[in-house]
Amino acid sequence: MDALELLDLIQKGESSVVQFKVRINDAYKIGTEMVAFSNTKGGLIIIGVDDKSGDINGLSFEEIAETNQLLANAASDNVKPQIFIETETVEVENKNVIVASIAEGMSKPHTDNKGIIWLKNGSDKRKVVAREEMARLLQNSGNLFADETLVNGTTVNDIDEDFFQEFVLAKTKKSIEEIGQSTSTVLSNLGMIKEGKLSLGGLLLFGKNPQQFRPNFTVQCVSFVGNDISSKEYRDKEEPITGNLKELYEKTLSFITRNLKKVQIKEGFNSQSKLEIPIETIEELLVNALIHRDYFILSSIKIFIFDNRIEITSPGRLPNTLTIDNIKIGTSISRNPILFTNARYILPFVGVGSGIPRAIENSPDLELINDTERELFISVIKRPE
């Protein structure tokens, strides 16, 4: 980092990814700051700058050596699992400042040496006490998957037996009778039941009524008049759509298609028509929302149809290192491995990262938004004028 870049950062003040320290002398306290950065999106600790005024105080040669040693000790002894940081000394206005770079952690949740989990909260930090937040940190590090968690109160009797048998036949080319195992055994082999309880993945795929146990996992659909969500007029509206993933897909697709215009392909009264938006785009994005949403967030998928666009809003930002750019070229990370592995037998889902590229090919003006602040992934499909 050069002096101009550093001055620009200092002038913008502290944020969720930049923090100032005049001096540091407490390895535990600076360790808690590193934990918070590691558990969030990473960031910079700039030492030698007053966090109240933004004034550059600078560090002496001895202070630079002491500060680097203290930072290294904090990263190894006061952050668990330990992290590795990068430091550099930048001269600004004839004063030396240390910039410590902390990357987003790959082994979340990180804790301090007292076992406390910290997260960034704006330019400050806060303790994590909610189990849901802890679970999502584990999910981000690949150590916990929502669809593998067990759902209390469920049993094998909550499975739609007929639908599950159709799935088994499609997946194995054999009936359950031919396999010679009970439904519970097959479910167990698929990771969908344990200790007599269904996993969330098993419930979502084959449950008779998943919303009995997870009422938030619905799809909400509204077709508005105009282009603003604050509009009090709507053309069509559904009660929250319920059911297993196949039912959610079919009912939601029906809502969307009935609220779109049909365009005549050729001249002539008897000529065929097609939807104003390619059906393939809608199918790909809807399946993507159902399979890849964050099921640790207790919220619904939302479908909003406006006069000029359709918005499909899915709970959860892109996981781990995924970005808009790399999903456009087919990069994929499985957030829900049970759904990812088995949905292809009940939904139009391939599971090789090709869904988004196909949607873009059919709808080149498709807009994808990874809203990290609100923890949402939004697909915006433009409607023709």
C-alpha positions in Angstrom: 0.0 0.0 0.0 1.4 3.4 -0.9 1.1 6.7 1.0 -1.7 8.1 -1.1 -3.8 4.9 -0.7 -3.3 5.0 3.0 -4.2 8.7 3.3 -7.4 8.0 1.3 -8.4 5.3 3.8 -7.6 7.5 6.8 -9.7 10.3 5.4 -12.7 8.0 5.0 -12.6 7.1 8.7 -13.2 3.8 10.4 -15.6 1.2 9.0 -16.4 -2.5 9.3 -13.2 -3.2 7.4 -10.9 -0.5 8.7 -9.9 0.3 12.2 -7.4 2.8 13.7 -5.2 2.5 16.8 -2.8 5.2 18.1 -0.7 2.5 19.8 -1.3 -1.1 20.9 0.0 -2.7 24.1 -2.5 -5.4 25.0 -2.2 -8.7 23.0 -5.6 -9.9 24.2 -7.5 -6.8 23.2 -5.9 -6.6 19.8 -6.6 -10.3 19.5 -10.3 -9.7 19.9 -10.2 -7.2 17.1 -8.5 -9.9 14.9 -11.2 -12.4 15.8 -13.9 -10.0 14.8 -12.3 -9.3 11.4 -11.7 -13.0 10.8 -15.3 -13.9 11.6 -16.6 -11.2 9.3 -15.1 -10.1 6.0 -11.5 -9.4 7.1 -10.0 -6.0 7.2 -7.2 -3.6 8.2 -5.9 -2.5 11.5 -3.9 0.7 11.0 -1.6 1.5 13.9 -0.3 5.0 14.4 -3.5 6.9 13.7 -5.8 8.4 16.3 -9.3 6.7 16.1 -11.0 9.9 17.4 -9.5 12.5 15.2 -7.8 10.6 12.3 -4.5 12.4 13.1 -1.4 10.6 12.1 0.9 10.2 15.1 3.4 7.7 13.7 5.6 5.1 15.3 9.3 5.2 16.3 11.7 2.5 15.1 11.5 0.8 18.5 7.7 1.0 18.5 7.5 -0.6 15.0 9.5 -3.6 16.2 7.5 -4.0 19.4 4.2 -3.6 17.6 5.0 -6.2 14.9 6.0 -8.6 17.7 2.8 -8.0 19.6 0.7 -8.4 16.5 2.3 -11.7 15.7 1.9 -13.0 19.3 -1.8 -11.9 19.3 -2.5 -13.7 16.0 -0.9 -17.0 17.3 -1.8 -17.0 21.0 -5.0 -15.0 21.3 -6.9 -16.1 18.2 -8.2 -19.7 18.0 -7.7 -21.4 15.6 -4.6 -19.2 15.1 -4.5 -16.9 12.0 -1.6 -15.5 9.9 -1.5 -11.8 9.3 0.5 -9.5 7.0 2.0 -6.3 8.2 3.7 -3.5 6.3 5.1 -0.1 7.4 4.0 2.8 5.3 5.5 6.3 5.5 2.9 9.1 5.5 3.7 12.7 6.0 7.2 11.7 7.2 5.6 9.4 9.9 5.6 5.6 10.0 2.4 3.8 10.3 1.8 0.0 10.5 -1.0 -1.6 8.4 -2.0 -5.1 9.6 -4.1 -7.1 7.1 -6.4 -9.7 8.5 -8.0 -12.1 6.0 -11.6 -13.4 6.3 -11.2 -16.7 8.3 -11.5 -20.1 6.6 -12.0 -21.9 10.0 -14.9 -19.9 11.4 -15.9 -19.4 14.1 -12.6 -18.0 15.5 -12.6 -17.2 19.2 -10.3 -15.4 21.5 -8.3 -17.4 24.1 -11.2 -17.2 26.5 -13.5 -18.9 24.0 -15.5 -15.8 23.1 -16.7 -15.3 19.5 -16.5 -11.7 18.2 -18.1 -10.2 15.0 -17.7 -6.8 13.5 -20.6 -4.5 14.0 -20.0 -1.4 11.9 -16.7 0.1 13.1 -17.1 -1.6 16.5 -17.4 -5.3 17.4 -19.8 -7.4 19.5 -20.0 -10.8 21.1 -21.9 -13.7 19.5 -24.3 -15.4 21.8 -27.1 -16.7 19.5 -26.8 -20.3 18.5 -28.1 -19.4 15.0 -25.2 -17.1 14.4 -22.7 -19.7 15.6 -24.2 -22.2 13.3 -23.9 -19.9 10.3 -20.2 -19.2 11.1 -19.6 -23.0 11.1 -21.5 -23.2 7.8 -19.3 -20.5 6.3 -16.2 -22.5 7.2 -17.6 -25.7 5.7 -17.9 -27.4 9.1 -21.7 -27.5 9.3 -24.5 -27.7 6.7 -28.1 -26.7 7.4 -29.6 -29.5 5.5 -27.7 -32.1 7.6 -29.1 -30.8 10.9 -31.8 -32.9 12.6 -35.3 -31.6 13.0 -36.7 -32.3 16.4 -40.1 -33.9 16.5 -39.9 -35.5 13.1 -40.0 -39.3 12.4 -40.0 -41.5 9.3 -43.8 -41.1 9.4 -43.5 -37.5 8.3 -42.1 -38.7 4.9 -44.4 -38.9 1.9 -43.8 -42.6 1.3 -45.1 -42.8 -2.2 -43.1 -39.8 -3.4 -39.9 -41.1 -1.7 -40.4 -44.5 -3.5 -40.6 -42.6 -6.8 -37.4 -40.9 -6.0 -35.6 -44.1 -5.0 -36.7 -45.7 -8.3 -35.4 -42.7 -10.3 -32.1 -42.6 -8.4 -31.3 -46.3 -8.2 -33.4 -47.8 -11.0 -34.7 -50.2 -8.4 -37.7 -50.1 -6.1 -37.3 -50.2 -2.3 -38.6 -53.8 -2.4 -35.9 -54.7 -4.9 -33.2 -53.0 -2.8 -34.4 -55.1 0.1 -34.1 -52.4 2.8 -36.6 -50.5 4.9 -37.5 -46.9 4.1 -35.6 -45.8 7.3 -32.5 -47.7 6.2 -32.5 -46.1 2.8 -33.1 -42.7 4.4 -30.2 -43.3 6.8 -27.9 -44.3 4.0 -28.7 -41.0 2.2 -28.0 -39.0 5.4 -31.7 -38.0 5.7 -32.5 -39.6 9.1 -30.5 -40.2 12.2 -31.5 -41.1 15.8 -35.0 -41.5 14.5 -35.2 -37.8 13.4 -35.3 -36.5 9.8 -32.5 -34.2 8.6 -33.7 -30.9 7.3 -32.7 -32.1 3.8 -34.9 -35.1 4.1 -37.8 -33.1 5.4 -37.5 -30.5 2.6 -37.2 -33.1 -0.1 -39.8 -35.6 1.0 -41.8 -34.3 3.9 -45.6 -34.4 3.8 -45.8 -31.0 5.4 -42.3 -29.5 6.0 -43.8 -26.1 7.2 -45.3 -27.9 10.2 -41.8 -28.0 11.6 -40.2 -25.1 9.7 -43.0 -22.6 9.0 -40.6 -19.9 7.6 -39.4 -22.1 4.7 -42.1 -21.0 2.2 -42.3 -18.9 -1.0 -44.1 -15.6 -0.9 -45.4 -14.3 -4.3 -46.8 -10.9 -5.2 -47.5 -9.3 -8.6 -47.6 -5.6 -8.1 -49.1 -2.8 -10.1 -46.2 -0.5 -11.1 -42.5 -0.8 -10.3 -42.3 0.0 -6.6 -42.6 -2.4 -3.7 -44.4 0.2 -1.7 -47.3 0.1 -4.1 -50.6 -0.7 -2.4 -52.1 -2.2 -5.5 -51.4 -5.8 -6.7 -52.6 -7.9 -9.5 -52.1 -11.2 -7.9 -51.1 -12.5 -4.5 -50.7 -15.9 -2.9 -50.8 -17.0 0.7 -47.3 -18.2 1.5 -46.7 -21.3 -0.7 -46.0 -24.5 1.3 -45.0 -28.0 0.6 -41.8 -30.0 -0.2 -39.3 -28.6 -2.7 -41.0 -30.1 -5.7 -44.3 -28.6 -4.6 -42.7 -25.2 -3.9 -41.1 -25.2 -7.3 -44.3 -26.2 -9.3 -46.7 -23.8 -7.4 -44.2 -20.9 -7.7 -43.5 -21.5 -11.3 -47.3 -21.6 -11.9 -47.7 -18.2 -10.2 -44.9 -16.6 -12.2 -46.1 -17.9 -15.6 -49.7 -16.9 -15.1 -48.6 -13.3 -14.3 -46.5 -13.0 -17.4 -47.6 -11.9 -20.9 -47.5 -14.3 -23.8 -45.9 -13.1 -27.0 -47.0 -14.3 -30.5 -44.2 -16.0 -32.3 -45.5 -15.7 -35.9 -48.3 -13.9 -37.7 -51.6 -15.7 -37.9 -54.4 -16.3 -35.5 -53.4 -19.9 -34.9 -49.7 -19.3 -34.4 -48.0 -20.4 -31.2 -47.1 -18.1 -28.4 -44.3 -18.0 -25.9 -43.7 -16.2 -22.5 -42.3 -12.7 -22.6 -39.3 -14.0 -20.5 -37.7 -17.4 -21.5 -39.1 -20.1 -19.3 -35.6 -21.6 -19.0 -34.4 -18.4 -17.1 -37.2 -18.6 -14.6 -36.7 -22.4 -14.0 -33.0 -22.0 -13.5 -33.3 -19.1 -11.0 -36.1 -20.7 -9.1 -34.3 -24.0 -8.7 -31.2 -22.1 -7.7 -33.1 -20.2 -5.0 -34.6 -23.4 -3.5 -31.4 -25.5 -3.6 -28.8 -22.9 -2.6 -30.6 -20.6 -0.2 -29.3 -20.3 3.4 -31.5 -22.5 5.5 -30.0 -21.2 8.7 -31.9 -18.0 8.0 -35.5 -18.4 9.1 -37.0 -16.5 6.2 -38.9 -17.2 3.0 -38.0 -16.9 -0.6 -39.7 -13.9 -2.2 -41.0 -13.5 -5.7 -42.0 -10.0 -6.7 -43.4 -9.3 -10.1 -43.4 -5.6 -11.2 -44.4 -4.0 -14.5 -40.7 -3.8 -15.6 -39.0 -6.7 -13.8 -39.2 -9.9 -11.7 -37.2 -10.1 -8.5 -36.3 -13.5 -6.9 -34.9 -12.9 -3.5 -33.2 -15.8 -1.7 -32.1 -15.7 2.0 -28.3 -15.7 2.3 -25.4 -14.0 0.5 -23.1 -16.1 -1.7 -21.2 -18.5 0.5 -17.5 -18.5 1.2 -15.4 -17.2 -1.7 -18.1 -17.1 -4.3 -18.6 -13.8 -6.2 -21.0 -12.7 -8.9 -18.2 -12.9 -11.4 -17.3 -16.5 -10.8 -20.9 -17.9 -10.6 -21.4 -16.3 -14.0 -18.7 -18.6 -15.4 -20.1 -21.7 -13.6 -18.2 -21.8 -10.3 -20.3 -23.5 -7.7 -20.0 -24.3 -4.0 -22.6 -26.6 -2.3 -24.1 -24.9 0.7 -26.7 -27.7 1.1 -25.1 -31.0 0.1 -28.1 -33.3 0.7 -30.3 -31.1 -1.5 -27.5 -30.6 -4.0 -26.9 -34.3 -4.4 -30.5 -35.5 -4.6 -32.6 -32.6 -6.1 -31.7 -33.6 -9.6 -34.0 -36.6 -9.4 -37.1 -34.5 -8.6 -36.3 -31.0 -10.1 -34.8 -29.7 -13.4 -31.4 -29.4 -11.7 -28.1 -30.6 -13.0 -25.8 -29.5 -10.2 -22.6 -28.7 -12.1 -22.7 -24.9 -11.8 -24.3 -24.5 -15.2 -27.6 -23.0 -14.0 -26.6 -19.3 -13.8 -24.6 -19.3 -17.1 -27.7 -20.9 -18.8 -30.0 -18.2 -17.3 -27.6 -15.5 -18.5 -27.5 -17.1 -22.0 -31.3 -17.0 -22.2 -31.6 -13.5 -20.6 -28.4 -11.5 -21.2 -29.7 -8.5 -19.2 -30.2 -10.6 -16.1 -28.9 -8.7 -13.0 -27.5 -10.6 -10.0 -27.1 -8.9 -6.6 -25.1 -10.3 -3.7 -26.4 -8.2 -0.8 -23.9 -8.9 1.9 -25.3 -6.4 4.4 -28.9 -7.7 4.3 -27.7 -11.3 3.7 -29.7 -11.7 0.5 -29.1 -13.0 -3.1 -31.3 -11.2 -5.6 -31.9 -12.1 -9.2 -33.6 -9.3 -11.3 -35.1 -10.4 -14.6 -36.0 -7.5 -16.9 -39.4 -7.6 -18.6 -39.6 -6.3 -22.2 -41.3 -2.9 -22.5 
